[in-house]
Amino acid sequence: MTYDDLGSTREDAVWTYLLLGAGGVLLLTVGPLLAAWLADVPFVPFSDALRWVGERDSAWAWVARPALGLLAGLVGAFLVLVDEWRLEVHDDAVVVVHDKDRRRLAKESIVGVHLDGKKVVIDGTEGRRLFDRRVEAKPRRVKDAFAARGYPLESE
């Protein structure tokens, strides 16, 4: 059975790993240099702690810091992607996926779908809110997925 997957694409995941990994490398490589410079600025608080961080400048640190930064960035990217909410829009139901949890919302129980910024809001019978979370998909893609399968889309 085919369905529309509303969440991060493979390309989004690759960019997340690349940017957070590179950011970690950059932060831990340049951080001590920046700390040493900031320690001499008169109005910056915690100058002693900044000076201590800036003095940790040995040969092994120039290898260890970028490696630790890369590792921290990759772990951060993994945590961001695992915590993401996805929607699988089927003809007869919407499946809400969060990590390994899967929750099925029958089409008959859905009375309205609308967007609130990047959040997808799915309303159910008796005023019950079935889903109200941010989804990493373009708004046009979300609207097209629900409209193509006949869901009551309330966003224009």
Secondary structure, DSSP 4 states (H G I P E B T S, - for coil): ---EEES--HHHHHHHHHHHHHHHHHHHHHHHHHHHHHHTSTT-S-HHHHHHHHH---TTHHHHHHHHHHHHHHHHHHHHHHT-EEEEE-SSEEEEEETTEEEEEEGGGEEEEEEETTEEEEEEGGG-EEEEEE-SS-HHHHHHHHHHTT--B---
